[in-house]
Amino acid sequence: MNMKVSQRGEIMPASPIRRLVPLANNAVERGVKVYRLNIGQPDLPTPPQAFEALRHIDRKVLEYSPSDGLLSLRKKLKEYYSRFNIEVGVEDIIVTSGGSEAVLFAFMACLDPGDEIIVPEPAYANYMAFAISAGAKIVTIPSTIESGFALPPLEEFEKLITPRTRGILICNPNNPTGYLYTMKEMLQIRDLVKKHNLWLFSDEVYREFCYTGAPYISAFHLPGIEEQVVLIDSVSKRYNECGIRIGALITKNEHLRKNVMKFCQARLSPPLLGQIVAEASIDASPEYMLETYTEYVERRNFLVDGINRIPGCYSPIPMGAFYTVAKLPVDDADKFCEWCLNEFEYEGATIFMAPASGFYTTPGRGRNEVRLAYVLCKEDLAKALKVLEEALKAYNARNDRDSN
């Protein structure tokens, strides 16, 4: 029986990051080594404090936590944010099941069906999925690889603002591009938000990974819009613990917090064990954080330099996070990425990349671009780059033969 499913589910986009996983699994079953640069899953160790906390849980019952999260974790997060001159109260922090739930609850609590949010593209693909879940519409404003994915001019934002516009969403440092917004760009966004009375959704989960000497700029550093900022956070990437699913939604807007709490209560509570691990992880040593940071800087330099040495390839130097978007000399990056997993291997190995078209909503954009996550050691990155170079030669030689 062919039962009808929801239109919401039908239009929900598939993840460009995970869509090709079955092809990668098939390659592994064939005995092919797969270098996975498609997903932001760090290979670096989780802080030892996290495992110590997990091993020494002294509870007779693994109970529900408060819907807004354990008070002890929220106090610890308050201290953490103060290290970045982000001054918030414990009451401003709501613990969520990962940063993803924080985005979803922010949209559900701020937006009505038909409302619009402006997002620079390329953008994290799941923003679109969360907007669809809330009945809202993502309106994208394109940035380009030629400009290093800098913020588009203010006038371009103004053209997109309609009576339905309710907010602007940024990811800073950016996923998928690794771009880091400057103070000038952040102040431009602030002026737009203030002028048009909009929400500013600011995804700042990669704040630990900024590779410039300039101080980190949070949305909470912008004067005059304190009540309009909704900060999205997660412990997944900075402590290499994606699986514990702990994030946070932070806002000084009391009315919004009360609205968000209704959704929090409906899902009961964030994961108890994850919160215990997250709280302990905030005590990770400065040496641990510096080693992680230094490793990503070295990987970034190694990968971007290697990409730009391959004929026809180009990647700007990302100033944050651990991703870069690269332009490849191919007609269709989606087909190329699939071909790499289905048909190609070099010395028993192939490469798994995320086609960048999935991070754009504008048709045709990102067609010859891929997102690469530098979450492998430099030795593996070197092998992956060699596989990529050989794959491009073989793919384009095959296309040349087919066209003759």
JOMO-V937495 format. One record per residue. SS is DSSP state (a for helix, b for strand, c for the rest). PSI is psi in radians with two decimals (none if undefined). OMEGA is omega as a letter, one per 40 degrees, with the letter a starting at -180 (* if undefined). Layout:
SS:PSI:OMEGA, SS:PSI:OMEGA
This chain:
c:2.27:a, c:1.55:a, c:2.58:i, c:2.31:i, c:2.99:a, c:2.59:i, a:-0.58:i, a:-0.78:i, a:-0.62:a, a:-0.66:a, a:-0.09:i, c:2.19:a, c:2.50:i, c:2.63:a, c:2.16:i, c:-0.31:a, c:-0.65:a, c:-0.10:a, c:-0.61:a, c:0.13:a, a:-0.76:i, a:-0.62:i, a:-0.68:i, a:-0.71:i, a:-0.68:i, a:-0.69:i, a:-0.74:i, a:-0.72:i, a:-0.50:i, c:-0.05:i, c:0.24:a, c:2.35:i, b:2.23:a, b:2.09:i, b:1.94:a, b:1.72:i, c:0.28:a, c:-0.36:a, c:2.56:a, c:1.02:i, c:1.72:a, c:2.58:i, c:0.04:a, c:2.71:a, c:2.56:i, c:2.59:a, c:2.48:i, a:-0.52:i, a:-0.56:a, a:-0.80:a, a:-0.60:i, a:-0.77:i, a:-0.68:a, a:-0.71:a, a:-0.44:a, c:0.55:i, c:2.12:a, c:1.33:a, c:2.52:i, c:-0.41:a, c:2.34:i, c:1.52:a, c:2.98:i, c:2.51:i, c:2.96:i, c:2.63:a, c:-0.48:i, c:0.14:i, c:2.82:i, c:2.35:i, a:-0.69:a, a:-0.65:i, a:-0.72:a, a:-0.61:i, a:-0.69:i, a:-0.69:i, a:-0.68:i, a:-0.79:i, a:-0.73:i, a:-0.84:a, a:-0.55:a, a:-0.41:i, c:-0.42:a, c:0.32:a, c:0.54:i, c:1.77:a, c:1.84:i, c:2.77:i, c:2.80:i, a:-0.64:a, a:-0.30:i, a:-0.20:a, b:2.21:i, b:2.10:a, b:2.39:a, b:2.93:i, c:1.36:a, a:2.86:i, a:-0.47:a, a:-0.79:i, a:-0.57:i, a:-0.73:i, a:-0.83:a, a:-0.83:a, a:-0.61:i, a:-0.79:i, a:-0.76:a, a:-0.60:a, a:-0.37:a, a:-0.40:a, c:2.52:i, c:2.79:i, c:2.28:a, c:-0.27:i, c:2.72:a, b:2.54:i, b:2.33:i, b:2.27:a, b:2.20:i, b:2.37:i, b:2.65:e, c:2.62:a, c:2.76:i, c:2.15:a, c:-0.55:a, a:-0.28:i, a:-0.73:i, a:-0.74:a, a:-0.72:i, a:-0.65:i, a:-0.75:i, a:-0.69:i, a:-0.60:a, a:-0.04:a, c:0.20:a, c:3.05:a, b:2.24:i, b:2.18:i, b:2.04:a, b:2.60:i, b:2.11:a, b:2.39:i, c:2.85:a, c:2.66:i, a:-0.51:i, a:-0.55:i, a:0.13:a, c:0.25:a, c:0.56:i, c:2.78:i, c:2.30:i, c:2.77:a, c:2.63:a, a:-0.64:a, a:-0.55:i, a:-0.62:i, a:-0.81:a, a:-0.65:a, a:-0.44:a, a:-0.20:a, c:2.20:a, c:3.06:i, c:-0.31:a, c:-0.15:a, b:2.22:a, b:-0.26:a, b:2.96:i, b:2.39:i, b:2.23:i, b:2.72:i, b:2.04:a, c:1.96:e, c:2.75:a, c:2.42:i, c:2.02:f, c:-0.04:a, c:-0.37:a, c:0.13:a, c:2.51:i, c:2.07:a, c:2.45:i, c:2.93:i, a:-0.71:i, a:-0.78:a, a:-0.71:i, a:-0.66:i, a:-0.58:i, a:-0.75:i, a:-0.75:i, a:-0.78:a, a:-0.69:i, a:-0.81:a, a:-0.74:a, a:-0.78:a, a:-0.72:a, a:0.14:i, c:1.03:a, c:2.82:i, b:2.56:i, b:1.84:i, b:2.07:a, b:1.89:i, b:1.92:a, c:0.64:a, c:-0.27:a, c:0.39:a, c:-0.45:a, c:-0.29:a, c:1.31:i, b:2.19:a, c:0.52:i, c:2.91:i, c:-0.19:a, c:2.60:i, c:2.59:i, c:2.35:a, c:1.98:i, c:2.74:i, a:-0.47:i, a:-0.11:i, a:-0.12:a, c:2.04:a, c:2.55:i, c:-0.14:a, c:0.45:a, a:-0.67:a, a:-0.13:a, a:-0.09:a, b:2.32:i, b:1.88:a, b:2.32:i, b:2.32:a, b:2.92:i, b:2.61:i, c:-0.11:a, c:-0.88:a, c:-0.65:a, c:-0.41:i, c:0.19:i, c:0.91:a, c:0.99:a, a:-0.53:a, a:-0.18:a, a:-0.27:i, c:1.02:i, c:2.17:i, b:-2.92:i, b:2.59:i, b:2.19:a, b:2.21:i, c:2.53:i, c:-0.04:a, c:1.84:a, a:-0.70:i, a:-0.75:i, a:-0.75:i, a:-0.74:i, a:-0.63:i, a:-0.80:i, a:-0.67:a, a:-0.49:i, a:-0.70:i, a:-0.65:i, a:-0.73:i, a:-0.59:a, a:-0.57:i, c:0.12:i, c:-1.31:a, c:2.73:i, c:2.88:a, c:2.22:a, a:-0.88:a, a:-0.67:i, a:-0.69:i, a:-0.67:i, a:-0.75:i, a:-0.77:a, a:-0.75:a, a:-0.75:i, a:-0.60:a, a:-0.48:a, c:-0.34:i, c:0.20:i, c:2.46:a, c:2.69:i, a:-0.58:i, a:-0.72:i, a:-0.83:a, a:-0.68:a, a:-0.71:i, a:-0.74:i, a:-0.82:a, a:-0.85:a, a:-0.68:i, a:-0.72:i, a:-0.64:i, a:-0.81:a, a:-0.72:i, a:-0.74:i, a:-0.90:a, a:-0.73:a, a:-0.82:a, a:-0.83:a, a:-0.71:i, a:-0.74:i, a:-0.72:i, a:-0.81:a, a:-0.18:i, a:-0.25:i, c:2.21:a, c:2.26:i, c:-0.09:a, c:2.62:i, b:2.35:i, b:2.26:i, c:2.88:i, c:1.96:i, c:2.47:a, c:0.14:i, b:3.04:i, c:-2.72:i, c:0.81:i, b:2.75:i, b:2.62:i, b:2.23:a, b:2.48:i, b:2.30:a, c:2.66:i, c:1.10:i, c:2.78:a, c:-0.51:a, c:1.87:a, a:-0.53:i, a:-0.85:a, a:-0.68:a, a:-0.79:a, a:-0.69:i, a:-0.75:a, a:-0.71:i, a:-0.68:a, a:-0.57:a, a:-0.70:a, c:-0.27:a, c:2.50:i, c:2.61:i, b:2.06:a, c:0.74:i, c:0.24:a, b:2.76:i, b:-3.12:a, b:2.46:a, b:1.99:a, c:2.80:i, b:2.03:i, b:2.30:a, a:-0.29:i, a:-0.50:i, a:-0.18:i, a:0.05:i, c:2.64:i, c:-0.32:i, c:2.10:a, c:2.38:i, c:-0.34:a, c:2.53:i, c:0.22:a, c:-0.58:i, c:0.54:a, b:2.67:i, b:2.69:i, b:2.31:i, b:2.29:i, b:2.13:a, c:1.24:a, c:0.29:i, c:2.77:i, c:2.82:a, a:-0.59:i, a:-0.78:i, a:-0.62:i, a:-0.69:i, a:-0.75:i, a:-0.71:i, a:-0.70:i, a:-0.70:i, a:-0.73:i, a:-0.76:i, a:-0.79:a, a:-0.78:a, a:-0.61:i, a:-0.74:i, a:-0.72:i, a:-0.84:a, a:-0.72:a, a:-0.82:a, a:-0.56:i, a:-0.70:i, a:-0.76:i, a:-0.66:i, a:-0.72:i, a:-0.72:a, a:-0.52:a, a:-0.23:a, c:none:*
